[in-house]
Structure formats: structure tokens, C-alpha cells
Amino acid sequence: MTNGNKKYNWIFFDLDGTLADSIPAMYQVYLDFLNEFNKRGTKEEFEELNGPSLPEIVSILKIRYGLVGDEVSLVDLYKKQILDAYKNIVKPMNGAGDILEALKNSGYKLLLVTSASQEIANEFIRHQRWSNYFQDYVFGNEINKAKPASEIYDCALKKANASSDSVFIVEDSYNGVKSAKGTGAFVVGLENNQTKEELTKAGADITISRLNEILSILEVRV
């Protein structure tokens, strides 16, 4: 499987649900957070909130459920639960480390683009010993408008000093794909938490069911 042998210099990766098998754990954190206030979340709402930054998520939930407490305290509570999940539960997607190694060895420059805060993402990257794979990072706390707005990927292009046609982006959510596609880059949708149809509707140029399929798309030999 190829995309016409077009050469990309950069590969931008999302974290949650793409490199980190974190969606089930993040769903549980979301449920547990609301349960602290005797509120019950839904799968549909969780999927809607896959993309915005943590402060935006908390702001939405505070208004929607009338949560008691100031937003700073609520964000701190939610963040603590997320950090605990990343330390104790979240694992890499199957083969993710080997895929990053193969891409780096093939000369690709890698950049992590995540709605997660720097503290949360770095905790996972350090734990997996992946720091040497990435040229740079864009974290959720660096931007004003979260996914599905394209700002986070516009920022990534600036950090990479790259044009959109030289970038290959891997995302797993509707909001993430829509954000990435807003730059005009080639976007691969990983069918993890959302279906091929949903990712295609968001603008994915191609969809895959396993992360390692990007190696064959890019014709990278392991």
C-alpha cells in the first residue's frame, strides 16, 4: 500500500489513542471524575471531548453538570487522576516503540502533537524512553484553540519549519483528523476509538486498523 511514493520529511503523531493505548483508561478517568460529584458520564460525551485541552474539558463539564468548585481545583483533580492512569495503567499501542525506531532509522523527523498537557505527555514519553525519537513537541497547554481547530497543527508546522505537503499526520479521533486536515497535510486515521466512516467524514485521506500499517504506506522496511 502506497500513497504514490510521495516523500514526506516529517511525521506528526497524536498521542492518546495513536501512540498510547490510553482511550479506555481516559474514559474511566472521565467517569471517575464525574462520579466524584455523583454525576454519570456517557460514551458519546467522552468522544465529543476527545480533542479539547483539559481546562476546556473541565470548563465544559463544570457548566454542563453544575460541578461545585473553582476550575483550577477541578483541573488539578482531573489532572491527578490522568497522571495516576498514565503511571499505572496506560501502555503503548502495540509495536509503537518499534515503529518509531524504524521511522527514525529511515530518516524521518518525528514530532508529537497532543492535546495533553506537557506534564502528562512527558510523563509517558519518559517512562517509555521515547524522548530520543522526537525532534519536537506541541502540547495542549501551548495553544488557545484546541482540536478540531487547526491551531495545534499550525503550531507544529511552525516548529518543524515545514510546509504541509511535506508532513504525514497520524490521528485517531474525529476532532484530531479534522484539526490535522485543516493544514492541508496528508492525514491517516487510525481506527481505534472511532470507525473508518467517522474518520473519513472528518477528512482522513486514508484509514488503517493497525498502527504498523503506516510502515507499508511509507514503504519503510523493518
N, C-alpha and C positions, 0 to 999 in steps of 0.2 A: 504494500500500500504506500503510495507516494502522493505528494501534493504538486507534482510537476517538477520535481528536483530543484525547486527554488531554494536558494541558500539563505538561511537565517543566521544572523550573528548572535542574537540574544534569545534566550528562552525565559519568559516570566512565568513563575509558578505562584498560584494561590497556595495557602497553607491548609486551612480547615477543609477536610473532605477531599483534598487533592494530594498533598504530600503526607498529611496527618490524618489517620483514621479516627477523626475526632467527633464526627457528627453525632453518633449515638451518645457519647459522653456529654457533648454540649447540650443535647436535647434533655438529658437527665438533669444537668445543672439548671437549665431553664425551668424545668418542672419543680425542682427542689427550691429554687429561688422564690417562685410564686407560692409554693406551699408554705414558706416561712410566714406568709401573710394570709394563709388559708384561702388562696386562690388556685384555680385549676387551669393550667395551660392546655393548648391544643397543638397537634402536629402542624396544622395549617398555619397557625400563628408563628410557630417556630420557624417554618420555612419562609414565611414572609420576612422574618427578622434575620435571615441568613444573608449578611451583606453589610448592613449598617454597623457603625462602631459601637462599642459597649456603652458609652454615655448616651448615644442616640437610642439604643435598645432600652436602656433603663428609663429614659425620659418618656418613651412611648408607653412602656408598661406602667409607669407611675401614673400617667394621665388616664390610661385605659382602665386600670384596676383601682385607682384611688389609693395607691400604696402610701402608707404613713412613713414619714422620714424625709430628710433632705436628700437631694440627688447625689451629693458627694458620698454620703454614708451608704446609700443604696448601691452606687457603683463599686465602692470598696467591698461591700458584702458579696456582690456578684463576682467581682474580680478574684476574691479569695477562693470562692468555690471553683472558678475556672482554673486557677493556678494549682489547686489541690488535684483537680482532674487530670491536668497535664503531667503532674509529677507521678501520679499513682495509677492512672487508667489509660490515657491516650497512647497509642502506639503508631509507628509509621505505617503508611499504606504498604501493602505487600510489595517488596522489592524496591521501595523508594530510594534507599541508600545506594543500591547497585545502579539504579537508573541515573541518579545524579552523578555518580562516579563515571559512568560510561559517557554521559554527555560532556562532562568536563574534559575527559580524556580525548574526546573528539573535537575539542577546540571551541565548544560553545561557551558563551558567557551566561551565567545564570543570575537571576535577580528574583528575590522573594517579594511578592506583593500581597499583603494581608490586611484585613480589617481588624485583626487582633492588635492589641497594644504591643509596644516594643518589649515591655516586661514579660508579657505572656509568650510572645513568639520566641524571644531569645531564650527563655527557659527551656523550651522544647528543642530548639536548634542546638543549644549547648549540650543538652542531655543526649542527643543523637550524634553528637560530634560531626555536625554538618557545616560548621562555620566556614571551613576552607572551600566549600563548594560555591558559595555565593559571592559575587562581586559587590553586591549592594542589596539594600532592603528598602521597602516602603511600608510603614506601619500605619495602622488606623489612626493613631494619635497625631500623625503629621498632617492630616488633611481636614478640610472643613465639610466637604460633601462626600459622604460615603457611597459605596456601591448601592444602587445601579448607576449613579453619576460616574462619569469617566475620569474625574479628577485624580483618583488614586493611580490610574494607569498613565494619565498625562504626566504626573509627577515621576512615575517610573521611567518614562521615556526621556525626561529631562535628566534624571540621574544617570541614565545609561548613555546620554548624548546620542540617542539613536532615533532613526525615523521609524514610523510604524510598519513600513514594509520590510524592515529587517528583523522584526520581532515575531516570535511564535509564543502564544499565550495558552496556558493550560488552566482551566477553571472547571468547577463542578456545580455551581449554582446558577439559577436563572439570573439573579442580580449580578453575579460575578461576570457571567458571559456578556450580559448587556453592557456592563461597565467597560469591559475589555474591548468589546466590539465598537464602542464609541470612539476609539482611537483610530479605527480603520485597520488594525492589525489582524493577522490570521489567528483565529481562536478555535481551540479544541475544547469540546465539552466532555468532561468525564462523567459518565453515567454512574453516579454514586447515590446521591440523595434524591436526584430528580431524573426524569425519564428523557430518553432521546428526543421525544417530541417537544418537551418543555425547553430543553437546551437549544434545539433547532429554532424554536419560536423566538428565543432570546437573541438569536443571531449567530450561533456556533457554525463555523464553516464545515466542521466535521465532528462526529461524536465517537467516543471509544468507551468500551466497557471495562477495560483494564489499563492501568497506568502505563504498563510496559509497551503498549501499542504505539506510544509516541516514538519509540526507538525505530520501529519499522517505517513509520511515516517519514522520519528524518533520515532513514537509511543508515542508522548507526549500528555498527556491529559490536556485540559484546564479547 
